[in-house]
Amino acid sequence: MIYQVKELLLPDGKCPYADWFGRLDAMAAAKVSVAASRMEQGNLSNVEWFRGIGEYKIDWGPGYRIYLAKDGLRIIVLLGGGSKKRQQQDIDHAVALWDDYKGRKAQILKGT
């Protein structure tokens, strides 16, 4: 299955995934880009799902992680990223971002 991979955009215009990605060095950015391409092509074998989100593990360097969620059947929303070092804080932040997104989307669909 082919997915559309999109980055979460917050109401203030910020993008947590892009902010994180922009701080990576060139080699790490290349590894993360390859991972995002694999997700787009439907390869989610490195994703562990829990608490409504997914964690794509990259076994390189400090153990990079990409946090994501599925919005419907064909859309993957990139919530952010991190490393093994701050894993629990990054997971909690990604879950909060995803919960906020779902709430905003429900209000829009409800028309309020």
CYANA upper distance limits for C-alpha pairs under 8 A (distance plus 0.5 A):
  1 MET  CA     41 GLN  CA      7.33
  1 MET  CA     42 GLY  CA      5.54
  1 MET  CA     74 ARG  CA      8.34
  2 ILE  CA     40 GLU  CA      6.35
  2 ILE  CA     41 GLN  CA      5.46
  2 ILE  CA     42 GLY  CA      5.62
  2 ILE  CA     74 ARG  CA      7.46
  3 TYR  CA     39 MET  CA      7.60
  3 TYR  CA     40 GLU  CA      5.26
  3 TYR  CA     41 GLN  CA      6.92
  3 TYR  CA     42 GLY  CA      6.65
  3 TYR  CA     74 ARG  CA      5.23
  3 TYR  CA     75 ILE  CA      5.97
  3 TYR  CA     76 ILE  CA      7.02
  4 GLN  CA     40 GLU  CA      6.53
  4 GLN  CA     74 ARG  CA      6.61
  4 GLN  CA     75 ILE  CA      5.30
  4 GLN  CA     76 ILE  CA      6.59
  5 VAL  CA     36 ALA  CA      8.03
  5 VAL  CA     39 MET  CA      8.00
  5 VAL  CA     40 GLU  CA      6.34
  5 VAL  CA     75 ILE  CA      6.48
  5 VAL  CA     76 ILE  CA      5.27
  5 VAL  CA     77 VAL  CA      6.46
  5 VAL  CA     78 LEU  CA      7.56
  6 LYS  CA     75 ILE  CA      7.76
  6 LYS  CA     76 ILE  CA      6.67
  6 LYS  CA     77 VAL  CA      5.43
  6 LYS  CA     78 LEU  CA      6.52
  7 GLU  CA     15 CYS  CA      7.39
  7 GLU  CA     17 TYR  CA      6.90
  7 GLU  CA     18 ALA  CA      8.00
  7 GLU  CA     77 VAL  CA      5.97
  7 GLU  CA     78 LEU  CA      5.15
  7 GLU  CA     79 LEU  CA      7.06
  8 LEU  CA     15 CYS  CA      6.44
  8 LEU  CA     16 PRO  CA      7.59
  8 LEU  CA     17 TYR  CA      7.65
  8 LEU  CA     77 VAL  CA      6.41
  8 LEU  CA     78 LEU  CA      6.33
  8 LEU  CA     79 LEU  CA      6.07
  9 LEU  CA     13 GLY  CA      6.54
  9 LEU  CA     14 LYS  CA      6.44
  9 LEU  CA     15 CYS  CA      5.36
  9 LEU  CA     16 PRO  CA      8.10
 10 LEU  CA     14 LYS  CA      5.84
 10 LEU  CA     15 CYS  CA      6.67
 14 LYS  CA     19 ASP  CA      8.43
 15 CYS  CA     19 ASP  CA      6.65
 16 PRO  CA     20 TRP  CA      6.76
 16 PRO  CA     79 LEU  CA      6.89
 16 PRO  CA     80 GLY  CA      5.76
 17 TYR  CA     21 PHE  CA      6.52
 17 TYR  CA     78 LEU  CA      6.77
 17 TYR  CA     79 LEU  CA      6.11
 17 TYR  CA     80 GLY  CA      4.34
 17 TYR  CA     81 GLY  CA      6.70
 18 ALA  CA     22 GLY  CA      6.37
 18 ALA  CA     80 GLY  CA      8.08
 19 ASP  CA     23 ARG  CA      7.29
 20 TRP  CA     24 LEU  CA      7.50
 20 TRP  CA     80 GLY  CA      7.06
 20 TRP  CA     81 GLY  CA      6.65
 20 TRP  CA     82 GLY  CA      7.91
 21 PHE  CA     29 ALA  CA      7.10
 21 PHE  CA     81 GLY  CA      8.00
 24 LEU  CA     28 ALA  CA      6.35
 24 LEU  CA     29 ALA  CA      6.09
 25 ASP  CA     29 ALA  CA      6.54
 26 ALA  CA     30 ALA  CA      6.69
 27 MET  CA     31 LYS  CA      6.91
 28 ALA  CA     32 VAL  CA      6.70
 28 ALA  CA     61 GLY  CA      8.34
 29 ALA  CA     33 SER  CA      6.52
 30 ALA  CA     34 VAL  CA      6.74
 31 LYS  CA     35 ALA  CA      6.85
 31 LYS  CA     58 ILE  CA      8.23
 32 VAL  CA     36 ALA  CA      6.76
 32 VAL  CA     58 ILE  CA      8.21
 32 VAL  CA     66 ILE  CA      8.34
 33 SER  CA     37 SER  CA      6.73
 34 VAL  CA     38 ARG  CA      6.73
 35 ALA  CA     39 MET  CA      6.84
 35 ALA  CA     56 TYR  CA      8.45
 35 ALA  CA     58 ILE  CA      8.17
 36 ALA  CA     40 GLU  CA      6.77
 37 SER  CA     41 GLN  CA      6.85
 38 ARG  CA     42 GLY  CA      6.94
 38 ARG  CA     43 ASN  CA      5.68
 38 ARG  CA     44 LEU  CA      7.87
 39 MET  CA     43 ASN  CA      5.51
 39 MET  CA     44 LEU  CA      6.12
 44 LEU  CA     56 TYR  CA      8.26
 46 ASN  CA     56 TYR  CA      5.88
 46 ASN  CA     57 LYS  CA      6.27
 46 ASN  CA     58 ILE  CA      8.20
 47 VAL  CA     54 GLY  CA      6.29
 47 VAL  CA     55 GLU  CA      5.71
 47 VAL  CA     56 TYR  CA      4.73
 47 VAL  CA     57 LYS  CA      6.99
 48 GLU  CA     54 GLY  CA      5.94
 48 GLU  CA     55 GLU  CA      5.75
 48 GLU  CA     56 TYR  CA      7.05
 48 GLU  CA     57 LYS  CA      8.47
 49 TRP  CA     53 ILE  CA      6.23
 49 TRP  CA     54 GLY  CA      4.79
 49 TRP  CA     55 GLU  CA      6.96
 50 PHE  CA     54 GLY  CA      6.78
 51 ARG  CA     95 VAL  CA      7.57
 52 GLY  CA     69 ALA  CA      7.50
 52 GLY  CA     95 VAL  CA      7.74
 53 ILE  CA     67 TYR  CA      7.50
 53 ILE  CA     68 LEU  CA      6.26
 53 ILE  CA     69 ALA  CA      5.19
 53 ILE  CA     70 LYS  CA      8.08
 53 ILE  CA     94 ALA  CA      8.10
 53 ILE  CA     95 VAL  CA      7.12
 53 ILE  CA     98 TRP  CA      8.09
 54 GLY  CA     67 TYR  CA      6.24
 54 GLY  CA     68 LEU  CA      5.59
 54 GLY  CA     69 ALA  CA      6.20
 55 GLU  CA     65 ARG  CA      6.73
 55 GLU  CA     66 ILE  CA      6.19
 55 GLU  CA     67 TYR  CA      5.30
 55 GLU  CA     68 LEU  CA      6.95
 56 TYR  CA     65 ARG  CA      6.00
 56 TYR  CA     66 ILE  CA      5.49
 56 TYR  CA     67 TYR  CA      6.92
 56 TYR  CA     68 LEU  CA      8.22
 57 LYS  CA     63 GLY  CA      7.50
 57 LYS  CA     64 TYR  CA      6.76
 57 LYS  CA     65 ARG  CA      5.38
 57 LYS  CA     66 ILE  CA      7.29
 58 ILE  CA     63 GLY  CA      6.32
 58 ILE  CA     64 TYR  CA      5.67
 58 ILE  CA     65 ARG  CA      6.56
 59 ASP  CA     63 GLY  CA      5.83
 59 ASP  CA     64 TYR  CA      7.50
 60 TRP  CA     64 TYR  CA      7.33
 62 PRO  CA     83 SER  CA      6.42
 62 PRO  CA     84 LYS  CA      6.86
 62 PRO  CA     85 LYS  CA      7.91
 63 GLY  CA     83 SER  CA      5.74
 63 GLY  CA     84 LYS  CA      5.70
 64 TYR  CA     81 GLY  CA      7.81
 64 TYR  CA     82 GLY  CA      6.21
 64 TYR  CA     83 SER  CA      4.71
 64 TYR  CA     84 LYS  CA      6.93
 65 ARG  CA     81 GLY  CA      5.86
 65 ARG  CA     82 GLY  CA      5.65
 65 ARG  CA     83 SER  CA      5.90
 65 ARG  CA     84 LYS  CA      7.67
 65 ARG  CA     87 GLN  CA      8.46
 66 ILE  CA     78 LEU  CA      7.84
 66 ILE  CA     79 LEU  CA      8.18
 66 ILE  CA     80 GLY  CA      6.53
 66 ILE  CA     81 GLY  CA      4.82
 66 ILE  CA     82 GLY  CA      7.14
 67 TYR  CA     78 LEU  CA      6.60
 67 TYR  CA     79 LEU  CA      5.82
 67 TYR  CA     80 GLY  CA      5.75
 67 TYR  CA     81 GLY  CA      6.05
 67 TYR  CA     91 ILE  CA      7.88
 67 TYR  CA     94 ALA  CA      6.90
 68 LEU  CA     76 ILE  CA      7.08
 68 LEU  CA     77 VAL  CA      5.92
 68 LEU  CA     78 LEU  CA      4.95
 68 LEU  CA     79 LEU  CA      5.63
 68 LEU  CA     80 GLY  CA      7.70
 68 LEU  CA     94 ALA  CA      8.23
 69 ALA  CA     76 ILE  CA      6.18
 69 ALA  CA     77 VAL  CA      5.79
 69 ALA  CA     78 LEU  CA      7.29
 69 ALA  CA     79 LEU  CA      7.87
 69 ALA  CA     98 TRP  CA      7.85
 70 LYS  CA     74 ARG  CA      8.00
 70 LYS  CA     75 ILE  CA      6.25
 70 LYS  CA     76 ILE  CA      5.10
 70 LYS  CA     77 VAL  CA      6.66
 71 ASP  CA     75 ILE  CA      5.70
 71 ASP  CA     76 ILE  CA      6.58
 71 ASP  CA     77 VAL  CA      7.32
 79 LEU  CA     94 ALA  CA      6.34
 79 LEU  CA     97 LEU  CA      7.47
 79 LEU  CA     98 TRP  CA      7.77
 80 GLY  CA     90 ASP  CA      8.46
 80 GLY  CA     94 ALA  CA      7.16
 81 GLY  CA     90 ASP  CA      7.63
 82 GLY  CA     86 ARG  CA      7.28
 82 GLY  CA     87 GLN  CA      7.30
 82 GLY  CA     90 ASP  CA      6.84
 83 SER  CA     87 GLN  CA      6.52
 86 ARG  CA     90 ASP  CA      6.57
 87 GLN  CA     91 ILE  CA      6.58
 88 GLN  CA     92 ASP  CA      6.66
 89 GLN  CA     93 HIS  CA      6.64
 90 ASP  CA     94 ALA  CA      6.59
 91 ILE  CA     95 VAL  CA      6.64
 92 ASP  CA     96 ALA  CA      6.74
 93 HIS  CA     97 LEU  CA      6.68
 94 ALA  CA     98 TRP  CA      6.61
 95 VAL  CA     99 ASP  CA      6.61
 96 ALA  CA    100 ASP  CA      6.64
 97 LEU  CA    101 TYR  CA      6.65
 98 TRP  CA    102 LYS  CA      6.70
 99 ASP  CA    103 GLY  CA      6.73
100 ASP  CA    104 ARG  CA      6.70
101 TYR  CA    105 LYS  CA      6.56
102 LYS  CA    106 ALA  CA      6.58
103 GLY  CA    107 GLN  CA      6.85
104 ARG  CA    108 ILE  CA      6.83
105 LYS  CA    109 LEU  CA      6.69
106 ALA  CA    110 LYS  CA      6.53
107 GLN  CA    111 GLY  CA      6.59
107 GLN  CA    112 THR  CA      5.93
108 ILE  CA    112 THR  CA      6.59
